[in-house]
Amino acid sequence: MVGIVLVSHSEDIANGIKELSLQMAPDANLALAGGTADGRLGTDANKIMEAIESVYCEDGVIVLFDLGSAYMNTEMAIEFLDEDKQKNVEIIDAALVEGAITAIVESSIGKSKEEIKKALKNLELGKMP
């Protein structure tokens, strides 16, 4: 099952999306990286890397994020991973709430990483360079 990581500047936002998503997909392979390690608003590359590692599998990992610096810290977190894992983790540009719910449900019913990416295409917001 494809792993899904949600990166948000707010731990509360990440937890809220998780709560909503798990109503539809209670067995999802999901990890959160909301807020900083010390509980402030922001993102933390180490926290993101740990979230990726916690859901990593051969099916791959999709990371969704809220704002620009979350994207930058996610790129940094991926660089911290072993090279063989880096190739299997993708950051996706999509509306965070709608994208997360779509990705989580699609993953929970056994869709591949490519199929999930296709399902998220219409939710793209142009957040990535």
Rosetta constraint file for C-alpha pairs under 8 A:
AtomPair CA 1 CA 29 HARMONIC 6.72 0.50
AtomPair CA 1 CA 57 HARMONIC 7.54 0.50
AtomPair CA 1 CA 59 HARMONIC 6.01 0.50
AtomPair CA 1 CA 107 HARMONIC 5.87 0.50
AtomPair CA 1 CA 108 HARMONIC 6.66 0.50
AtomPair CA 1 CA 110 HARMONIC 5.94 0.50
AtomPair CA 1 CA 111 HARMONIC 7.67 0.50
AtomPair CA 1 CA 112 HARMONIC 7.76 0.50
AtomPair CA 2 CA 29 HARMONIC 6.86 0.50
AtomPair CA 2 CA 56 HARMONIC 7.96 0.50
AtomPair CA 2 CA 57 HARMONIC 6.99 0.50
AtomPair CA 2 CA 59 HARMONIC 5.02 0.50
AtomPair CA 2 CA 60 HARMONIC 5.20 0.50
AtomPair CA 2 CA 61 HARMONIC 5.55 0.50
AtomPair CA 2 CA 62 HARMONIC 7.27 0.50
AtomPair CA 2 CA 107 HARMONIC 5.50 0.50
AtomPair CA 2 CA 110 HARMONIC 7.82 0.50
AtomPair CA 2 CA 111 HARMONIC 7.74 0.50
AtomPair CA 2 CA 112 HARMONIC 6.75 0.50
AtomPair CA 2 CA 113 HARMONIC 6.23 0.50
AtomPair CA 3 CA 28 HARMONIC 7.90 0.50
AtomPair CA 3 CA 29 HARMONIC 4.94 0.50
AtomPair CA 3 CA 30 HARMONIC 5.92 0.50
AtomPair CA 3 CA 31 HARMONIC 7.84 0.50
AtomPair CA 3 CA 52 HARMONIC 7.82 0.50
AtomPair CA 3 CA 55 HARMONIC 4.95 0.50
AtomPair CA 3 CA 56 HARMONIC 5.98 0.50
AtomPair CA 3 CA 57 HARMONIC 6.92 0.50
AtomPair CA 3 CA 59 HARMONIC 7.61 0.50
AtomPair CA 3 CA 60 HARMONIC 6.25 0.50
AtomPair CA 3 CA 61 HARMONIC 4.43 0.50
AtomPair CA 3 CA 62 HARMONIC 6.24 0.50
AtomPair CA 3 CA 107 HARMONIC 7.50 0.50
AtomPair CA 4 CA 29 HARMONIC 6.21 0.50
AtomPair CA 4 CA 30 HARMONIC 4.87 0.50
AtomPair CA 4 CA 31 HARMONIC 6.40 0.50
AtomPair CA 4 CA 55 HARMONIC 7.06 0.50
AtomPair CA 4 CA 61 HARMONIC 5.69 0.50
AtomPair CA 4 CA 62 HARMONIC 5.02 0.50
AtomPair CA 4 CA 63 HARMONIC 5.89 0.50
AtomPair CA 4 CA 64 HARMONIC 7.69 0.50
AtomPair CA 4 CA 100 HARMONIC 7.91 0.50
AtomPair CA 4 CA 103 HARMONIC 7.17 0.50
AtomPair CA 4 CA 104 HARMONIC 6.60 0.50
AtomPair CA 5 CA 30 HARMONIC 5.87 0.50
AtomPair CA 5 CA 31 HARMONIC 4.88 0.50
AtomPair CA 5 CA 32 HARMONIC 5.64 0.50
AtomPair CA 5 CA 33 HARMONIC 7.23 0.50
AtomPair CA 5 CA 51 HARMONIC 6.50 0.50
AtomPair CA 5 CA 52 HARMONIC 6.35 0.50
AtomPair CA 5 CA 55 HARMONIC 7.72 0.50
AtomPair CA 5 CA 61 HARMONIC 7.33 0.50
AtomPair CA 5 CA 62 HARMONIC 6.30 0.50
AtomPair CA 5 CA 63 HARMONIC 4.67 0.50
AtomPair CA 5 CA 64 HARMONIC 6.28 0.50
AtomPair CA 6 CA 14 HARMONIC 6.51 0.50
AtomPair CA 6 CA 30 HARMONIC 7.87 0.50
AtomPair CA 6 CA 31 HARMONIC 6.54 0.50
AtomPair CA 6 CA 32 HARMONIC 4.99 0.50
AtomPair CA 6 CA 33 HARMONIC 6.06 0.50
AtomPair CA 6 CA 34 HARMONIC 7.42 0.50
AtomPair CA 6 CA 63 HARMONIC 5.98 0.50
AtomPair CA 6 CA 64 HARMONIC 5.12 0.50
AtomPair CA 6 CA 65 HARMONIC 5.94 0.50
AtomPair CA 6 CA 96 HARMONIC 7.91 0.50
AtomPair CA 6 CA 100 HARMONIC 7.22 0.50
AtomPair CA 7 CA 14 HARMONIC 7.12 0.50
AtomPair CA 7 CA 32 HARMONIC 6.31 0.50
AtomPair CA 7 CA 33 HARMONIC 4.84 0.50
AtomPair CA 7 CA 34 HARMONIC 5.59 0.50
AtomPair CA 7 CA 43 HARMONIC 7.44 0.50
AtomPair CA 7 CA 48 HARMONIC 7.03 0.50
AtomPair CA 7 CA 63 HARMONIC 7.22 0.50
AtomPair CA 7 CA 64 HARMONIC 6.12 0.50
AtomPair CA 7 CA 65 HARMONIC 4.55 0.50
AtomPair CA 7 CA 66 HARMONIC 6.58 0.50
AtomPair CA 7 CA 70 HARMONIC 6.42 0.50
AtomPair CA 7 CA 74 HARMONIC 7.89 0.50
AtomPair CA 8 CA 13 HARMONIC 6.84 0.50
AtomPair CA 8 CA 14 HARMONIC 5.96 0.50
AtomPair CA 8 CA 33 HARMONIC 6.51 0.50
AtomPair CA 8 CA 34 HARMONIC 4.66 0.50
AtomPair CA 8 CA 35 HARMONIC 6.36 0.50
AtomPair CA 8 CA 42 HARMONIC 7.49 0.50
AtomPair CA 8 CA 43 HARMONIC 6.80 0.50
AtomPair CA 8 CA 65 HARMONIC 5.80 0.50
AtomPair CA 8 CA 66 HARMONIC 5.32 0.50
AtomPair CA 8 CA 67 HARMONIC 7.50 0.50
AtomPair CA 8 CA 70 HARMONIC 6.70 0.50
AtomPair CA 9 CA 34 HARMONIC 5.64 0.50
AtomPair CA 9 CA 35 HARMONIC 4.72 0.50
AtomPair CA 9 CA 36 HARMONIC 7.58 0.50
AtomPair CA 9 CA 41 HARMONIC 5.20 0.50
AtomPair CA 9 CA 42 HARMONIC 4.21 0.50
AtomPair CA 9 CA 43 HARMONIC 5.34 0.50
AtomPair CA 9 CA 66 HARMONIC 7.18 0.50
AtomPair CA 9 CA 67 HARMONIC 7.66 0.50
AtomPair CA 9 CA 70 HARMONIC 7.05 0.50
AtomPair CA 10 CA 14 HARMONIC 6.46 0.50
AtomPair CA 10 CA 34 HARMONIC 5.12 0.50
AtomPair CA 10 CA 35 HARMONIC 4.69 0.50
AtomPair CA 10 CA 40 HARMONIC 7.84 0.50
AtomPair CA 10 CA 41 HARMONIC 5.38 0.50
AtomPair CA 10 CA 42 HARMONIC 6.73 0.50
AtomPair CA 11 CA 15 HARMONIC 6.11 0.50
AtomPair CA 11 CA 33 HARMONIC 7.31 0.50
AtomPair CA 11 CA 34 HARMONIC 3.85 0.50
AtomPair CA 11 CA 35 HARMONIC 4.79 0.50
AtomPair CA 11 CA 39 HARMONIC 7.68 0.50
AtomPair CA 11 CA 41 HARMONIC 7.63 0.50
AtomPair CA 12 CA 16 HARMONIC 6.04 0.50
AtomPair CA 12 CA 34 HARMONIC 7.33 0.50
AtomPair CA 13 CA 17 HARMONIC 6.24 0.50
AtomPair CA 13 CA 34 HARMONIC 7.41 0.50
AtomPair CA 14 CA 18 HARMONIC 6.22 0.50
AtomPair CA 14 CA 32 HARMONIC 6.29 0.50
AtomPair CA 14 CA 33 HARMONIC 7.35 0.50
AtomPair CA 14 CA 34 HARMONIC 5.48 0.50
AtomPair CA 15 CA 19 HARMONIC 6.10 0.50
AtomPair CA 15 CA 32 HARMONIC 7.54 0.50
AtomPair CA 15 CA 34 HARMONIC 7.80 0.50
AtomPair CA 16 CA 20 HARMONIC 6.25 0.50
AtomPair CA 17 CA 21 HARMONIC 5.98 0.50
AtomPair CA 17 CA 97 HARMONIC 6.26 0.50
AtomPair CA 17 CA 100 HARMONIC 7.38 0.50
AtomPair CA 17 CA 101 HARMONIC 7.63 0.50
AtomPair CA 18 CA 22 HARMONIC 5.95 0.50
AtomPair CA 19 CA 23 HARMONIC 6.72 0.50
AtomPair CA 20 CA 24 HARMONIC 7.49 0.50
AtomPair CA 20 CA 101 HARMONIC 7.83 0.50
AtomPair CA 21 CA 25 HARMONIC 6.17 0.50
AtomPair CA 21 CA 26 HARMONIC 7.70 0.50
AtomPair CA 21 CA 100 HARMONIC 7.53 0.50
AtomPair CA 21 CA 101 HARMONIC 5.31 0.50
AtomPair CA 21 CA 104 HARMONIC 6.83 0.50
AtomPair CA 21 CA 105 HARMONIC 7.53 0.50
AtomPair CA 22 CA 26 HARMONIC 4.36 0.50
AtomPair CA 22 CA 27 HARMONIC 7.40 0.50
AtomPair CA 22 CA 28 HARMONIC 7.08 0.50
AtomPair CA 24 CA 105 HARMONIC 6.73 0.50
AtomPair CA 25 CA 104 HARMONIC 6.79 0.50
AtomPair CA 25 CA 105 HARMONIC 5.59 0.50
AtomPair CA 25 CA 108 HARMONIC 6.06 0.50
AtomPair CA 27 CA 108 HARMONIC 6.73 0.50
AtomPair CA 28 CA 104 HARMONIC 6.17 0.50
AtomPair CA 28 CA 105 HARMONIC 7.53 0.50
AtomPair CA 28 CA 107 HARMONIC 7.09 0.50
AtomPair CA 28 CA 108 HARMONIC 5.34 0.50
AtomPair CA 29 CA 55 HARMONIC 5.97 0.50
AtomPair CA 29 CA 104 HARMONIC 7.74 0.50
AtomPair CA 29 CA 107 HARMONIC 7.82 0.50
AtomPair CA 29 CA 108 HARMONIC 7.55 0.50
AtomPair CA 30 CA 55 HARMONIC 6.44 0.50
AtomPair CA 30 CA 104 HARMONIC 7.44 0.50
AtomPair CA 31 CA 51 HARMONIC 5.29 0.50
AtomPair CA 31 CA 52 HARMONIC 7.21 0.50
AtomPair CA 31 CA 54 HARMONIC 6.96 0.50
AtomPair CA 31 CA 55 HARMONIC 6.49 0.50
AtomPair CA 32 CA 48 HARMONIC 7.78 0.50
AtomPair CA 32 CA 51 HARMONIC 6.08 0.50
AtomPair CA 33 CA 43 HARMONIC 7.43 0.50
AtomPair CA 33 CA 44 HARMONIC 7.73 0.50
AtomPair CA 33 CA 47 HARMONIC 5.78 0.50
AtomPair CA 33 CA 48 HARMONIC 5.23 0.50
AtomPair CA 33 CA 51 HARMONIC 6.18 0.50
AtomPair CA 34 CA 42 HARMONIC 7.75 0.50
AtomPair CA 34 CA 43 HARMONIC 6.71 0.50
AtomPair CA 35 CA 39 HARMONIC 5.93 0.50
AtomPair CA 35 CA 40 HARMONIC 5.72 0.50
AtomPair CA 35 CA 41 HARMONIC 4.88 0.50
AtomPair CA 35 CA 42 HARMONIC 4.87 0.50
AtomPair CA 35 CA 43 HARMONIC 5.12 0.50
AtomPair CA 35 CA 44 HARMONIC 7.16 0.50
AtomPair CA 36 CA 40 HARMONIC 5.29 0.50
AtomPair CA 36 CA 41 HARMONIC 6.19 0.50
AtomPair CA 36 CA 42 HARMONIC 5.39 0.50
AtomPair CA 36 CA 43 HARMONIC 5.01 0.50
AtomPair CA 36 CA 44 HARMONIC 5.21 0.50
AtomPair CA 36 CA 47 HARMONIC 7.50 0.50
AtomPair CA 37 CA 44 HARMONIC 6.65 0.50
AtomPair CA 37 CA 47 HARMONIC 6.72 0.50
AtomPair CA 42 CA 70 HARMONIC 7.77 0.50
AtomPair CA 43 CA 47 HARMONIC 7.85 0.50
AtomPair CA 43 CA 48 HARMONIC 7.89 0.50
AtomPair CA 43 CA 69 HARMONIC 7.39 0.50
AtomPair CA 43 CA 70 HARMONIC 5.82 0.50
AtomPair CA 43 CA 73 HARMONIC 6.88 0.50
AtomPair CA 44 CA 48 HARMONIC 6.27 0.50
AtomPair CA 44 CA 73 HARMONIC 6.50 0.50
AtomPair CA 45 CA 49 HARMONIC 6.09 0.50
AtomPair CA 45 CA 73 HARMONIC 4.90 0.50
AtomPair CA 45 CA 74 HARMONIC 6.14 0.50
AtomPair CA 45 CA 76 HARMONIC 6.23 0.50
AtomPair CA 45 CA 77 HARMONIC 4.86 0.50
AtomPair CA 46 CA 50 HARMONIC 6.18 0.50
AtomPair CA 46 CA 77 HARMONIC 6.34 0.50
AtomPair CA 47 CA 51 HARMONIC 6.25 0.50
AtomPair CA 48 CA 52 HARMONIC 6.25 0.50
AtomPair CA 48 CA 73 HARMONIC 7.68 0.50
AtomPair CA 48 CA 74 HARMONIC 6.33 0.50
AtomPair CA 48 CA 77 HARMONIC 6.03 0.50
AtomPair CA 49 CA 53 HARMONIC 6.16 0.50
AtomPair CA 49 CA 74 HARMONIC 7.64 0.50
AtomPair CA 49 CA 77 HARMONIC 4.78 0.50
AtomPair CA 49 CA 78 HARMONIC 6.58 0.50
AtomPair CA 49 CA 80 HARMONIC 7.17 0.50
AtomPair CA 49 CA 81 HARMONIC 7.26 0.50
AtomPair CA 50 CA 54 HARMONIC 6.11 0.50
AtomPair CA 51 CA 55 HARMONIC 6.70 0.50
AtomPair CA 52 CA 56 HARMONIC 5.82 0.50
AtomPair CA 52 CA 61 HARMONIC 7.11 0.50
AtomPair CA 55 CA 61 HARMONIC 7.22 0.50
AtomPair CA 56 CA 60 HARMONIC 6.48 0.50
AtomPair CA 56 CA 61 HARMONIC 6.06 0.50
AtomPair CA 57 CA 61 HARMONIC 7.22 0.50
AtomPair CA 58 CA 88 HARMONIC 7.48 0.50
AtomPair CA 59 CA 88 HARMONIC 7.84 0.50
AtomPair CA 59 CA 112 HARMONIC 6.92 0.50
AtomPair CA 59 CA 113 HARMONIC 6.84 0.50
AtomPair CA 60 CA 88 HARMONIC 4.95 0.50
AtomPair CA 60 CA 89 HARMONIC 5.84 0.50
AtomPair CA 60 CA 113 HARMONIC 6.41 0.50
AtomPair CA 61 CA 88 HARMONIC 6.41 0.50
AtomPair CA 61 CA 89 HARMONIC 4.70 0.50
AtomPair CA 61 CA 90 HARMONIC 6.35 0.50
AtomPair CA 61 CA 113 HARMONIC 7.48 0.50
AtomPair CA 62 CA 89 HARMONIC 5.95 0.50
AtomPair CA 62 CA 90 HARMONIC 5.06 0.50
AtomPair CA 62 CA 91 HARMONIC 5.91 0.50
AtomPair CA 62 CA 92 HARMONIC 6.70 0.50
AtomPair CA 62 CA 113 HARMONIC 7.35 0.50
AtomPair CA 63 CA 89 HARMONIC 7.43 0.50
AtomPair CA 63 CA 90 HARMONIC 6.09 0.50
AtomPair CA 63 CA 91 HARMONIC 4.66 0.50
AtomPair CA 63 CA 92 HARMONIC 6.05 0.50
AtomPair CA 64 CA 91 HARMONIC 6.11 0.50
AtomPair CA 64 CA 92 HARMONIC 5.53 0.50
AtomPair CA 64 CA 93 HARMONIC 6.81 0.50
AtomPair CA 64 CA 94 HARMONIC 6.92 0.50
AtomPair CA 64 CA 96 HARMONIC 6.28 0.50
AtomPair CA 64 CA 99 HARMONIC 7.40 0.50
AtomPair CA 64 CA 100 HARMONIC 6.84 0.50
AtomPair CA 65 CA 70 HARMONIC 6.00 0.50
AtomPair CA 65 CA 71 HARMONIC 6.34 0.50
AtomPair CA 65 CA 91 HARMONIC 7.94 0.50
AtomPair CA 65 CA 92 HARMONIC 7.80 0.50
AtomPair CA 65 CA 93 HARMONIC 7.58 0.50
AtomPair CA 65 CA 94 HARMONIC 7.91 0.50
AtomPair CA 65 CA 96 HARMONIC 6.12 0.50
AtomPair CA 66 CA 70 HARMONIC 6.52 0.50
AtomPair CA 66 CA 71 HARMONIC 7.85 0.50
AtomPair CA 66 CA 95 HARMONIC 7.60 0.50
AtomPair CA 66 CA 96 HARMONIC 5.82 0.50
AtomPair CA 67 CA 71 HARMONIC 6.67 0.50
AtomPair CA 67 CA 127 HARMONIC 7.39 0.50
AtomPair CA 68 CA 72 HARMONIC 6.50 0.50
AtomPair CA 68 CA 127 HARMONIC 6.84 0.50
AtomPair CA 68 CA 128 HARMONIC 7.62 0.50
AtomPair CA 69 CA 73 HARMONIC 6.09 0.50
AtomPair CA 70 CA 74 HARMONIC 6.01 0.50
AtomPair CA 71 CA 75 HARMONIC 6.26 0.50
AtomPair CA 71 CA 91 HARMONIC 7.77 0.50
AtomPair CA 71 CA 128 HARMONIC 7.48 0.50
AtomPair CA 72 CA 76 HARMONIC 6.38 0.50
AtomPair CA 73 CA 77 HARMONIC 6.08 0.50
AtomPair CA 74 CA 78 HARMONIC 6.19 0.50
AtomPair CA 74 CA 91 HARMONIC 7.67 0.50
AtomPair CA 75 CA 79 HARMONIC 6.42 0.50
AtomPair CA 75 CA 91 HARMONIC 7.97 0.50
AtomPair CA 76 CA 80 HARMONIC 6.63 0.50
AtomPair CA 77 CA 81 HARMONIC 6.95 0.50
AtomPair CA 78 CA 86 HARMONIC 5.86 0.50
AtomPair CA 78 CA 89 HARMONIC 7.40 0.50
AtomPair CA 79 CA 83 HARMONIC 7.96 0.50
AtomPair CA 79 CA 86 HARMONIC 6.93 0.50
AtomPair CA 81 CA 85 HARMONIC 6.26 0.50
AtomPair CA 81 CA 86 HARMONIC 5.94 0.50
AtomPair CA 82 CA 86 HARMONIC 6.32 0.50
AtomPair CA 83 CA 87 HARMONIC 6.92 0.50
AtomPair CA 84 CA 88 HARMONIC 7.43 0.50
AtomPair CA 85 CA 89 HARMONIC 6.77 0.50
AtomPair CA 92 CA 117 HARMONIC 7.49 0.50
AtomPair CA 93 CA 123 HARMONIC 7.84 0.50
AtomPair CA 93 CA 124 HARMONIC 5.27 0.50
AtomPair CA 93 CA 125 HARMONIC 6.31 0.50
AtomPair CA 93 CA 126 HARMONIC 6.56 0.50
AtomPair CA 93 CA 127 HARMONIC 6.02 0.50
AtomPair CA 93 CA 128 HARMONIC 6.26 0.50
AtomPair CA 94 CA 98 HARMONIC 7.84 0.50
AtomPair CA 94 CA 99 HARMONIC 5.46 0.50
AtomPair CA 94 CA 120 HARMONIC 6.51 0.50
AtomPair CA 94 CA 121 HARMONIC 7.44 0.50
AtomPair CA 94 CA 123 HARMONIC 4.90 0.50
AtomPair CA 94 CA 124 HARMONIC 4.15 0.50
AtomPair CA 94 CA 125 HARMONIC 5.60 0.50
AtomPair CA 94 CA 126 HARMONIC 7.92 0.50
AtomPair CA 94 CA 127 HARMONIC 7.88 0.50
AtomPair CA 95 CA 99 HARMONIC 5.26 0.50
AtomPair CA 95 CA 100 HARMONIC 7.88 0.50
AtomPair CA 95 CA 123 HARMONIC 5.70 0.50
AtomPair CA 95 CA 124 HARMONIC 6.43 0.50
AtomPair CA 95 CA 125 HARMONIC 6.32 0.50
AtomPair CA 96 CA 100 HARMONIC 5.68 0.50
AtomPair CA 97 CA 101 HARMONIC 6.28 0.50
AtomPair CA 98 CA 102 HARMONIC 6.14 0.50
AtomPair CA 98 CA 123 HARMONIC 7.45 0.50
AtomPair CA 99 CA 103 HARMONIC 5.95 0.50
AtomPair CA 99 CA 120 HARMONIC 6.14 0.50
AtomPair CA 99 CA 123 HARMONIC 6.48 0.50
AtomPair CA 100 CA 104 HARMONIC 5.89 0.50
AtomPair CA 101 CA 105 HARMONIC 6.06 0.50
AtomPair CA 102 CA 106 HARMONIC 6.00 0.50
AtomPair CA 102 CA 116 HARMONIC 7.92 0.50
AtomPair CA 102 CA 119 HARMONIC 7.39 0.50
AtomPair CA 102 CA 120 HARMONIC 7.11 0.50
AtomPair CA 103 CA 107 HARMONIC 5.94 0.50
AtomPair CA 103 CA 116 HARMONIC 5.89 0.50
AtomPair CA 103 CA 117 HARMONIC 7.99 0.50
AtomPair CA 103 CA 119 HARMONIC 7.78 0.50
AtomPair CA 103 CA 120 HARMONIC 7.22 0.50
AtomPair CA 104 CA 108 HARMONIC 6.07 0.50
AtomPair CA 105 CA 109 HARMONIC 6.46 0.50
AtomPair CA 106 CA 110 HARMONIC 6.68 0.50
AtomPair CA 106 CA 111 HARMONIC 5.51 0.50
AtomPair CA 106 CA 116 HARMONIC 6.14 0.50
AtomPair CA 107 CA 111 HARMONIC 5.19 0.50
AtomPair CA 107 CA 112 HARMONIC 7.08 0.50
AtomPair CA 107 CA 113 HARMONIC 7.87 0.50
AtomPair CA 107 CA 116 HARMONIC 7.05 0.50
AtomPair CA 111 CA 115 HARMONIC 5.85 0.50
AtomPair CA 111 CA 116 HARMONIC 6.34 0.50
AtomPair CA 112 CA 116 HARMONIC 6.22 0.50
AtomPair CA 113 CA 117 HARMONIC 6.14 0.50
AtomPair CA 114 CA 118 HARMONIC 6.24 0.50
AtomPair CA 115 CA 119 HARMONIC 6.32 0.50
AtomPair CA 116 CA 120 HARMONIC 6.29 0.50
AtomPair CA 117 CA 121 HARMONIC 6.30 0.50
AtomPair CA 120 CA 124 HARMONIC 6.86 0.50
